[in-house]
Amino acid sequence: METTSTMDCGEDIAIDIKSMAININRKLSGNLVMSSSFSIFRIPTILSRHTKNAYVPNAFAIGPFHRNSPSLQSTERIKQKYLRDLLSNRSNNPNCPTLDTLLTAIDKIQMEARGYYAGPIEMKTYEFVEMLVLDGCFIIELFRKNEELFRKNEDLSPRDKEDPIFTMSCLLQFLHHDLILLENQIPWIVLNTLFDLTNPTPSNQKSLVQLAIEFFPSLLRTKNPILDFSSTELGKSKHILDLLRNSLITKFDERQKINHDWQHIRSATGLRDSGITFKQNTRAESILDIRFFSKTGIMEIPPLLIQETTETVFRNLISLEQCCPNYKPIITCYAVLLDNLIDTSADIQVLERNKVIDNWLNVDDATKFFNRLFIDTYVKENYYFSLTSEVNKYCKQRWNIYRRVLTRDYFKHPWALVSVIAASVVLVLTFLQTFYAIKD
């Protein structure tokens, strides 16, 4: 046996080098490579420490990470009720599967589903399968009820009049928050499997992608853009949060000049004083599609809705991009650009007056939200490099500043314009009078 000695507090301690080597080799024998399928993470402390409430469920635990939280146990009965409602459809549709069928189907994919979660899941196989079926069926039934009750403007049935989610506004609001949390997801493959098994007439029903996106009204804008719900990109989503991200970036033009550097630009008030005008762009298919026209000095920005859930949406989307392997930081770049534009409450007011943002929060709260949105994040690619370069180039041209001052101070009102013209005429006449007097 190989041993060596060292001194510790005056005592000889023998170290078994061979045993140490065996122990370390045992640790190195496992798979130490981060799987590319990981897409559901516990939020790193460096990101969650600023606003913990943006990452923690209010009422509903979905998936394994929060399932044992004492404050979320009361809503388990609601999920059980929804599973029973889904299974009770057998009376109207004999093709509706039994609970055994659903459990068997999920059991076949449970290993693949487990691979979506980063880190170990301390659950036995049967517990994991039961959880996926319960949570997955709850979400599917929730989406279907939402479609029936709100999109078709139908009245509540006698059974649904006792449904707390659609009779209590707070629970629906909680779900709009809880279902977009990165820690509160289940794999899309599970939802899709359960949806296909419980879909009685697929040709006459909306797709799961469409039902999911329509469940979140006014996510970041008052009017959602028209999407192709059958697109391949949306169908490849890994979970609900990933689907929402894909719905935002699917229309984004990535052909802009991309750079690994970031150029800081002035805030909205600073850009305004440099001659730049903000204009609402309602034609944009993506909320991320911010454009600048250097010839006219106009920055077109798709309108952004700022409400209670906006911070939660942004923070979880950014965390998804920061944590998942090979994800493009498009939403993160958008957040950095917004932080550049919004430095003080005056900047918020400038953008509000130009209808670029629709702010439902207190102005100071909205300002603080943007100022701390991307703290401790890393942007490895800048998808707005062309825009920021053009803006900074425009701001360095003094004529644009002079033109802005002239427009703001002298051409703001009709009478001011008349005064400038009159003064110019007087100046010209005085010059001519002096010229001819000298000539004579």
Order of alpha helices (4+ residues) and beta strands (2+ residues): beta-beta-alpha-alpha-alpha-alpha-alpha-alpha-alpha-alpha-alpha-alpha-alpha-alpha-beta-beta-beta-beta-alpha-alpha-alpha-beta-alpha-alpha-alpha-alpha
